[in-house]
Structures are given as structure tokens and as C-alpha cells.
Amino acid sequence: IILKLFEEFENIEIHRVPEMVMKKLHTEKEFEILNLQVYEDRKNWDYIYEIKNMVNLPGNKYRQKRRWLNKFLELYNYDFHVISGDLIKKTLELQLEWCDVTECQGNEDLMEEQKAIEIAIEHYNELGISGGIIIVDGKCIAYTLGERLNKETLVIHIEKAHIEYEGAYQAINNLFLKEFGKDIKYVNREQDIGIPGLRKAKEAYKPIHMVKKSVIFR
């Protein structure tokens, strides 16, 4: 399909082409004939982790993550719930709060993300995704949405938390995976979209593999 698109159209780019697809394309004669160019789309590489490491946080390399998680568990009177029923509406309210706090109205990328998240939450049941939310003293403070990608892999689509609750991100990550990753080996936490802070956070969890993506053009 990709090669046919380039045969039909002159000035196009195809983004987020997975590594396995690229390997196959390089074996095709048409790829060379069409004189296609490729560059690595680093900001869209997916981060893959072993769930057992994300849950147990073993060894010295996860010491800081354990510290933040334990701080949250000790400081706050929290409850973790699977998102359903009235909690769907509360999840949307939490997302709107997060958007206000982070001033996403002034950031085009965050506003696009906000629109996509609102649609996902509003169609939560139809999409068949899984969600978890943390409530502290009656206030919703963190949530995650994800789904099973295949037999071995869970994918996290959205993860948000109020950062004034210390360790909230570590807690929602840990509690969500304990609930939904019991019989699954890997978790795909998707890309960092080129945001330095997000890249640092994803790298800190020590991915075991990166799903590389590329851009094809000519």
C-alpha cells in the first residue's frame, strides 16, 4: 500500500512507519526505483517495558521510582478504582482540571491532545478500553486509560495526574498495571512526541525495547 501511494502521488510523506514494515520495504525493488528517502522519527518511537519490572520496581535502578511510589502510599488516604459508571464523568472532569492547571489552552499540541482525550472518554464504553482512577479524600487526582494490544502486550494511551500529589504518576502507573497487567508480559507506553520532560520520564523506567518509527518521503 505504501509503495502504491508513492506511485500515485508525488509530494507526500508517510509518518510513523514501524521498523518491521521498513525492513520489508527495503527488500522491494520499487522502493529503490521510486528513490524514496527515509529518516528516523525518534519522537514517535514506542517505549516497551516488562510489566513485572514496572510493578515490582526491583534493584537500584528503580530506587527513585520506589521512593516516589512509597511516598504517595504513605502520605495519602487513597482509593484505586476501575473506571466505570459515574467515574467516567469524573475522569473527564479530572482531565479538564489537568488541562486548566497545565494551561494547555496556550499550547496547540496539548489542545489537540485534549480534544482527542475528551472524545475517548466520552466514548469510553464503546471503545472497549480499560481505565483506572485514584481518589484521595474524595478528590480524583490521577487516571490512566489503556487496552490490551495483543496476547503479550498492554498499551497505555493516556496517563494524567495532579503533580501537587507527590508520587501520583508513579502510583497510577503501578496500580493500573497491578490491576490490568496480571497475565501480560509487556507494556507499551507509546511515544514521547519530542517533549524533553516526557522523554526523561519514560527513559527513567528503563525500557527493554524501542519500537522504531520512520518517515518516508521523496
Secondary structure, 3 states (H helix, E strand, C coil): CHHHHHHHCCCCEEEEEEHHHHHHHCCCHHHHHCCCEEEECHHHCEEEEEHHHHHHCCCHHHHHHHHHHHHHHHHCCEEEEECCCHHHHHHHHHHHHHHHHCCHHHCHHHHHHHHHHHHHHHCHHHHCCEEEEEEECCEEEEEEEEEECCCCEEEEEEEEECCCCCCHHHHHHHHHHHHHCCCCCEEECCCCCCCHHHHHHHHHCCCCEEECEEEEEC
